[in-house]
Amino acid sequence: MLSGASPLLLLLRCWLAATFLWAPIRGCPEPCACVDKYAQQFADCAYKNLEAVPSGLPSNVTTLSLSANKIAELRRGSFVEVTQVTSLWLAHNRIGAIEEGTLAILVQLKNLDVSHNQIADFPWGDLRNLSALQLLKMNNNRMSHLPGEAFRTLRDLRSLRINNNRFSEVAEGTFEALTSLSHLQIYNNPFNCSCQLMWLKNWTENTLISIPDRNAITCAAPEPWKGLPLAKVPYLHCAPPSVRLSYHPNLDRTRLSYGLALALHCHALGLPQPEVTWRIQAAGETLEIKAPAAEGEGNALPSDGWSRGDRERFQAFANGTLLIPHLSKKEEGTYTCLAANEMGSNQSSVHVAVADAPAKDSAGSLGDRKAQPGDRKPEALKVPLAEQCRMEAAVSECDPGDQGCNPPSALKLTGRPGDPVTVPQPDLPHRVVGFF
């Protein structure tokens, strides 16, 4: 009797196993296949030509595969029915946009794959809620911005793949919170191998984390290192700007007279070489002048709201000099040199006070006044030479921009450090080409 019942009992056991270990889940939307397998609830919606996340998914689904479909965007309510999901596979779709908050509700998520899509702007803030993540695949997308605190809460993350994107920089400390990380893919990104990326060079060379394809972690900029692996880039000892102002004539010992020429020089040091901008607060207005990148490019003065006369009040040069050819009360104010590079910024200011202008005579304005018998000749402007400095000046009877104007050649003045150089101040308008 017992032996006859054994086959029936075995059949019953097999049926129970099939029922509980691989049982269809009720309410599975077409064309997905939903099954219970090994106490896990699977919803397989891959390769179904879906253009959106299907509705009606069972609430107890723990693994949801939507790979290889035609989904173009993910909205905030896309996964509201499956908040117990621990694995979400979305690779090889056409996803270009993910609305902020879409992923934040999936607090039990351990595996997230959004690779091989068209994502440019990822909702990085959603990752703060996904502290259980262990695998994050974001490779082969179009992302270009990676916030420094993007992975701050992902202490359980073991594998991160952000390769084949458009990241040009990675902020220092980006991976610091990933204490469980053992695998990192960052190759095939157009990195700008500047000072701000030197930390990554040092970190990748010393970390114990597995970083495959290191020779594919290459530079897209600057030009001399284009295509060069980051590991072969020479280490840069970078520094934020330091700023020191000097001026001629010396503002501490010289009274600035009406009509005098004043040169302010901004000594800005740092690595990379800082960019210099002058901020002028005078006559109730504020003007910013960016020093040209190279000599001969002219002043970077704004065109709107400034007349030709205003634009000739100041001349900025690539070496950090700001020239005020003719001082007047209109130029009285505060002059600030702003220096900035990718490591930081610095500034220094000086206040310029101008003596009152001579009173106009009956013959007309000061500019129309003719020389009178007994008048003293214009005094020479004595410019003390700093170490290795020189001034190049060009004196012209007309505006070089006027048609038919043939100004004389530039007058180059050089000397030993400490020697005074006398530059006659003519009655005619003049231009200073540069001050070094």
C-alpha positions as CSV (number, residue, x, y, z in Angstrom):
1,M,0.0,0.0,0.0
2,L,2.8,2.3,0.9
3,S,4.7,1.5,-2.2
4,G,1.7,2.2,-4.3
5,A,1.2,5.7,-2.8
6,S,4.8,6.8,-3.3
7,P,4.4,7.9,-6.9
8,L,1.4,9.9,-6.1
9,L,3.1,11.5,-3.2
10,L,6.1,12.4,-5.4
11,L,3.8,13.9,-8.0
12,L,2.1,16.0,-5.4
13,R,5.4,17.3,-4.1
14,C,6.5,18.3,-7.6
15,W,3.2,20.1,-8.2
16,L,3.5,22.0,-5.0
17,A,7.1,23.0,-5.8
18,A,6.1,24.2,-9.2
19,T,3.3,26.1,-7.8
20,F,5.2,28.0,-5.1
21,L,8.6,28.3,-6.7
22,W,7.5,29.3,-10.2
23,A,4.0,30.5,-10.1
24,P,2.4,33.2,-12.3
25,I,1.5,36.4,-10.4
26,R,-2.0,37.5,-10.8
27,G,-2.6,40.9,-12.5
28,C,0.5,40.9,-14.7
29,P,0.0,43.4,-17.5
30,E,0.4,42.4,-21.1
31,P,2.9,41.7,-22.6
32,C,5.0,41.2,-19.5
33,A,5.7,37.9,-17.8
34,C,5.4,37.8,-14.0
35,V,6.4,34.9,-11.9
36,D,7.4,33.9,-8.4
37,K,10.8,32.3,-8.3
38,Y,12.8,31.3,-5.3
39,A,10.7,33.6,-3.0
40,Q,11.4,36.5,-5.4
41,Q,8.7,38.2,-7.6
42,F,9.9,38.8,-11.2
43,A,8.3,41.0,-13.8
44,D,10.0,40.5,-17.1
45,C,9.0,43.2,-19.6
46,A,12.3,43.2,-21.6
47,Y,12.3,43.1,-25.4
48,K,8.6,44.1,-25.7
49,N,8.9,47.3,-27.8
50,L,7.4,49.2,-24.8
51,E,7.4,53.0,-25.1
52,A,6.5,53.6,-21.4
53,V,6.5,51.7,-18.1
54,P,3.4,49.6,-18.1
55,S,0.8,50.1,-15.5
56,G,-0.9,47.4,-13.4
57,L,2.3,45.7,-12.2
58,P,1.9,43.7,-9.0
59,S,2.9,45.6,-5.9
60,N,5.1,42.8,-4.6
61,V,7.4,42.8,-7.6
62,T,11.1,42.8,-6.4
63,T,12.8,42.5,-9.8
64,L,11.6,44.5,-12.8
65,S,13.3,44.2,-16.2
66,L,12.4,46.8,-18.8
67,S,15.6,46.5,-20.8
68,A,15.8,46.7,-24.6
69,N,12.6,48.7,-25.1
70,K,11.7,52.1,-26.6
71,I,11.1,54.0,-23.4
72,A,12.0,57.7,-24.0
73,E,11.3,59.2,-20.6
74,L,10.6,58.3,-17.0
75,R,8.0,60.3,-15.0
76,R,7.5,60.7,-11.3
77,G,4.7,58.2,-11.1
78,S,6.4,55.5,-13.3
79,F,7.2,53.2,-10.4
80,V,4.6,54.1,-7.8
81,E,3.1,50.6,-8.1
82,V,6.3,48.8,-7.4
83,T,8.0,50.5,-4.5
84,Q,9.3,47.2,-3.2
85,V,11.6,46.7,-6.2
86,T,15.2,45.8,-5.3
87,S,16.5,45.4,-8.9
88,L,15.5,47.7,-11.7
89,W,16.9,47.1,-15.2
90,L,16.4,49.8,-17.8
91,A,19.4,49.4,-20.1
92,H,19.2,49.8,-23.9
93,N,16.2,52.1,-24.1
94,R,15.9,55.6,-25.5
95,I,15.6,57.4,-22.1
96,G,16.6,61.0,-22.4
97,A,14.8,62.5,-19.4
98,I,14.2,61.3,-15.9
99,E,11.9,63.5,-13.8
100,E,13.2,64.4,-10.4
101,G,11.6,62.2,-7.7
102,T,11.0,59.3,-10.1
103,L,13.6,57.0,-8.4
104,A,13.5,58.5,-4.9
105,I,10.6,56.3,-3.8
106,L,12.5,53.1,-4.5
107,V,14.2,53.0,-1.1
108,Q,14.8,49.2,-1.2
109,L,16.7,49.4,-4.5
110,K,20.0,47.4,-4.6
111,N,20.7,47.2,-8.3
112,L,20.0,50.0,-10.8
113,D,21.0,49.9,-14.5
114,V,20.2,52.9,-16.7
115,S,23.2,52.2,-19.0
116,H,23.1,52.6,-22.8
117,N,20.5,55.4,-23.0
118,Q,20.5,59.0,-23.9
119,I,20.4,60.6,-20.4
120,A,22.0,64.0,-20.2
121,D,20.5,65.3,-17.0
122,F,20.2,62.7,-14.3
123,P,18.2,63.5,-11.1
124,W,21.2,63.2,-8.8
125,G,19.2,64.2,-5.7
126,D,17.2,61.0,-6.0
127,L,20.3,59.0,-5.1
128,R,20.2,60.4,-1.6
129,N,17.2,58.1,-0.8
130,L,18.8,55.0,-2.4
131,S,21.2,54.2,0.4
132,A,20.8,50.4,-0.1
133,L,22.3,50.5,-3.6
134,Q,25.1,48.0,-4.3
135,L,25.3,48.2,-8.1
136,L,24.9,51.4,-10.2
137,K,25.4,51.3,-13.9
138,M,25.1,54.7,-15.7
139,N,27.6,54.1,-18.5
140,N,27.1,54.9,-22.1
141,N,24.9,58.0,-21.7
142,R,25.3,61.7,-22.4
143,M,25.9,63.0,-18.8
144,S,28.3,65.9,-18.5
145,H,27.8,67.1,-14.9
146,L,28.6,65.0,-11.9
147,P,27.9,66.8,-8.5
148,G,30.6,66.3,-5.9
149,E,28.1,65.0,-3.4
150,A,26.2,62.7,-5.8
151,F,27.2,59.5,-4.0
152,R,27.3,60.8,-0.5
153,T,24.8,58.3,1.0
154,L,25.8,55.2,-1.0
155,R,28.0,53.6,1.6
156,D,26.9,50.1,0.5
157,L,27.7,50.7,-3.2
158,R,30.2,48.1,-4.5
159,S,30.2,48.7,-8.2
160,L,29.9,52.0,-10.0
161,R,30.1,52.4,-13.8
162,I,30.1,56.0,-15.2
163,N,32.3,55.3,-18.2
164,N,31.5,56.4,-21.8
165,N,29.8,59.6,-20.8
166,R,30.7,63.3,-21.3
167,F,32.2,64.1,-17.9
168,S,35.1,66.6,-18.3
169,E,35.8,66.9,-14.5
170,V,35.2,65.1,-11.3
171,A,35.2,67.1,-8.1
172,E,37.7,66.1,-5.4
173,G,36.2,63.7,-2.8
174,T,33.4,62.5,-5.1
175,F,34.2,58.8,-4.3
176,E,35.2,59.4,-0.7
177,A,31.9,58.3,0.9
178,L,31.9,55.0,-1.1
179,T,33.5,52.9,1.6
180,S,32.3,49.6,0.2
181,L,33.3,50.3,-3.4
182,S,35.5,47.7,-5.0
183,H,34.9,48.3,-8.8
184,L,34.9,51.6,-10.7
185,Q,34.7,52.3,-14.4
186,I,35.4,55.9,-15.5
187,Y,37.2,55.5,-18.8
188,N,36.2,57.1,-22.1
189,N,35.2,60.5,-20.7
190,P,36.5,63.8,-22.2
191,F,38.5,64.8,-19.1
192,N,40.1,68.2,-18.8
193,C,43.4,67.3,-17.2
194,S,43.9,70.6,-15.5
195,C,44.8,71.4,-11.9
196,Q,41.4,70.3,-10.6
197,L,41.9,66.8,-11.9
198,M,45.3,66.2,-10.3
199,W,43.6,64.7,-7.3
200,L,42.0,62.0,-9.5
201,K,45.4,61.2,-11.0
202,N,46.9,60.8,-7.6
203,W,43.8,58.8,-6.3
204,T,43.6,56.3,-9.1
205,E,47.4,55.6,-8.8
206,N,47.1,54.8,-5.1
207,T,43.6,53.3,-4.5
208,L,43.1,49.6,-4.0
209,I,39.8,49.8,-5.9
210,S,39.7,47.9,-9.2
211,I,39.7,50.4,-12.0
212,P,39.8,48.7,-15.4
213,D,41.1,50.2,-18.7
214,R,43.2,52.8,-17.0
215,N,44.9,53.7,-20.3
216,A,41.4,54.7,-21.6
217,I,41.1,57.3,-18.9
218,T,42.4,60.0,-21.2
219,C,42.6,63.8,-21.6
220,A,40.5,65.8,-24.1
221,A,42.2,69.0,-22.9
222,P,44.4,70.9,-22.6
223,E,45.8,70.6,-26.1
224,P,49.3,69.4,-25.3
225,W,47.9,66.4,-23.4
226,K,45.0,65.6,-25.7
227,G,44.6,61.8,-26.0
228,L,47.2,61.2,-23.3
229,P,46.3,58.8,-20.5
230,L,45.8,60.6,-17.2
231,A,48.4,58.4,-15.6
232,K,51.1,59.8,-18.0
233,V,50.2,63.5,-17.4
234,P,52.9,65.2,-15.4
235,Y,51.7,66.2,-11.9
236,L,50.9,69.9,-11.6
237,H,51.7,71.8,-8.4
238,C,48.8,74.2,-8.6
239,A,48.1,77.3,-6.5
240,P,45.3,79.8,-6.1
241,P,46.1,83.4,-7.1
242,S,48.1,85.9,-5.1
243,V,47.6,89.6,-5.9
244,R,49.8,92.7,-5.4
245,L,49.1,96.2,-6.7
246,S,51.7,98.7,-7.8
247,Y,51.2,102.1,-9.4
248,H,53.1,104.8,-11.2
249,P,53.3,107.5,-10.1
250,N,53.4,106.3,-6.5
251,L,50.0,107.1,-4.9
252,D,51.6,107.3,-1.5
253,R,54.0,110.1,-2.4
254,T,52.5,111.8,-5.4
255,R,49.6,114.2,-5.6
256,L,47.6,113.2,-8.6
257,S,47.0,116.3,-10.7
258,Y,44.3,116.8,-13.2
259,G,45.4,115.5,-16.7
260,L,48.1,113.2,-15.3
261,A,48.5,109.7,-16.7
262,L,48.2,106.9,-14.1
263,A,49.3,103.3,-14.6
264,L,48.0,100.6,-12.2
265,H,49.6,97.2,-12.4
266,C,48.2,94.0,-11.0
267,H,50.8,91.4,-10.2
268,A,48.8,88.2,-10.2
269,L,50.6,84.9,-9.6
270,G,49.2,81.4,-9.5
271,L,49.0,78.1,-11.4
272,P,47.3,78.1,-13.8
273,Q,48.1,81.7,-14.7
274,P,45.2,83.7,-13.3
275,E,42.8,85.8,-15.4
276,V,42.7,89.4,-14.4
277,T,39.7,91.6,-14.3
278,W,39.6,95.3,-13.3
279,R,36.6,96.5,-11.4
280,I,36.3,100.3,-11.4
281,Q,33.9,102.2,-9.1
282,A,34.0,105.8,-10.1
283,A,31.5,108.6,-10.9
284,G,28.7,106.6,-9.4
285,E,29.1,103.7,-11.8
286,T,30.8,100.3,-11.8
287,L,32.7,99.0,-14.8
288,E,34.5,95.7,-15.2
289,I,37.3,95.4,-17.7
290,K,38.7,92.0,-18.4
291,A,42.4,92.1,-19.4
292,P,42.9,90.8,-22.9
293,A,44.5,87.4,-23.3
294,A,47.3,88.6,-25.5
295,E,48.8,92.0,-26.4
296,G,47.1,93.6,-29.4
297,E,43.6,92.3,-28.7
298,G,42.5,95.7,-27.2
299,N,40.3,96.4,-24.3
300,A,37.6,94.1,-23.3
301,L,35.2,97.0,-22.6
302,P,31.4,96.6,-22.8
303,S,29.9,98.2,-25.9
304,D,26.5,99.0,-24.5
305,G,26.1,102.2,-22.7
306,W,29.6,103.4,-23.2
307,S,30.5,106.2,-25.6
308,R,33.8,106.3,-27.5
309,G,35.0,108.9,-25.1
310,D,34.2,106.7,-22.1
311,R,35.9,103.7,-23.7
312,E,39.1,105.7,-24.2
313,R,39.2,106.6,-20.5
314,F,40.8,103.2,-19.6
315,Q,43.2,100.9,-21.4
316,A,43.8,97.4,-20.2
317,F,46.7,95.2,-21.2
318,A,47.4,91.5,-21.1
319,N,50.2,91.9,-18.5
320,G,47.7,93.2,-15.9
321,T,48.3,96.9,-16.4
322,L,45.4,99.4,-16.4
323,L,46.2,102.8,-17.9
324,I,44.2,106.0,-17.2
325,P,45.7,108.4,-19.8
326,H,44.0,111.6,-18.5
327,L,43.0,111.8,-14.9
328,S,40.0,113.9,-13.9
329,K,37.4,113.9,-11.2
330,K,35.4,111.5,-13.3
331,E,38.1,108.8,-12.8
332,E,38.3,109.3,-9.0
333,G,37.2,106.2,-7.2
334,T,38.2,102.6,-6.2
335,Y,40.1,100.3,-8.5
336,T,40.1,96.6,-7.7
337,C,42.1,93.9,-9.4
338,L,40.3,90.6,-9.4
339,A,42.5,87.5,-10.2
340,A,41.0,84.0,-10.7
341,N,42.0,80.6,-11.8
342,E,40.5,77.2,-11.3
343,M,42.0,76.9,-7.8
344,G,40.4,80.0,-6.4
345,S,40.3,83.8,-6.6
346,N,41.9,86.9,-4.9
347,Q,41.7,90.6,-5.1
348,S,43.3,93.9,-4.1
349,S,42.0,97.5,-4.2
350,V,43.3,101.0,-4.2
351,H,41.5,104.3,-4.0
352,V,42.5,107.0,-6.5
353,A,41.9,110.7,-5.5
354,V,42.4,113.4,-8.0
355,A,43.1,117.1,-7.3
356,D,40.6,119.7,-8.4
357,A,40.8,120.7,-12.0
358,P,42.2,124.1,-12.9
359,A,39.5,126.8,-13.5
360,K,38.5,127.6,-17.0
361,D,39.6,130.9,-18.3
362,S,37.8,133.4,-20.5
363,A,39.3,131.9,-23.6
364,G,37.4,128.7,-23.2
365,S,37.9,125.3,-21.7
366,L,41.1,123.9,-20.4
367,G,41.6,121.9,-23.5
368,D,41.2,125.0,-25.7
369,R,43.6,127.2,-23.8
370,K,46.6,128.4,-25.8
371,A,50.0,128.8,-24.3
372,Q,50.7,132.2,-23.0
373,P,54.0,134.1,-22.7
374,G,55.7,133.2,-19.4
375,D,53.9,129.8,-19.1
376,R,56.0,127.0,-17.8
377,K,56.6,124.1,-20.1
378,P,54.8,120.9,-19.1
379,E,56.7,119.0,-16.5
380,A,58.1,115.6,-17.3
381,L,56.5,112.6,-15.7
382,K,59.3,110.7,-13.8
383,V,58.6,107.0,-13.7
384,P,60.8,104.9,-11.3
385,L,61.6,101.6,-12.9
386,A,60.8,98.5,-10.8
387,E,62.9,95.5,-11.3
388,Q,63.0,94.4,-14.9
389,C,60.3,96.9,-15.8
390,R,60.0,98.9,-19.0
391,M,57.6,101.2,-20.6
392,E,56.8,101.5,-24.2
393,A,55.0,104.6,-25.3
394,A,53.7,105.9,-28.6
395,V,53.0,109.6,-29.0
396,S,50.6,110.6,-31.7
397,E,49.1,113.8,-33.0
398,C,45.9,112.0,-34.0
399,D,43.8,109.0,-33.2
400,P,45.4,105.9,-34.8
401,G,41.9,104.8,-35.6
402,D,41.2,107.8,-37.8
403,Q,41.6,107.5,-41.5
404,G,44.8,109.0,-42.8
405,C,46.5,109.0,-39.4
406,N,50.1,108.1,-39.5
407,P,51.4,108.0,-35.9
408,P,55.1,107.9,-35.2
409,S,56.7,104.6,-34.2
410,A,56.6,103.5,-30.6
411,L,59.2,104.9,-28.2
412,K,60.8,102.2,-26.2
413,L,62.3,103.1,-22.9
414,T,64.5,100.7,-20.9
415,G,66.9,101.0,-18.0
416,R,68.4,99.4,-15.0
417,P,66.3,98.7,-11.9
418,G,66.0,101.8,-9.8
419,D,66.9,104.3,-12.6
420,P,64.3,107.0,-13.2
421,V,63.1,107.5,-16.7
422,T,61.9,110.8,-17.9
423,V,58.9,110.8,-20.3
424,P,58.0,114.3,-21.6
425,Q,54.3,114.9,-21.4
426,P,53.3,116.6,-24.7
427,D,50.4,118.9,-25.1
428,L,49.0,116.6,-27.8
429,P,47.0,113.5,-27.0
430,H,49.1,110.5,-26.4
431,R,48.8,106.7,-26.0
432,V,50.8,104.3,-23.9
433,V,51.2,101.0,-25.6
434,G,52.1,99.0,-22.5
435,F,53.6,99.0,-19.0
436,F,55.7,96.2,-17.6
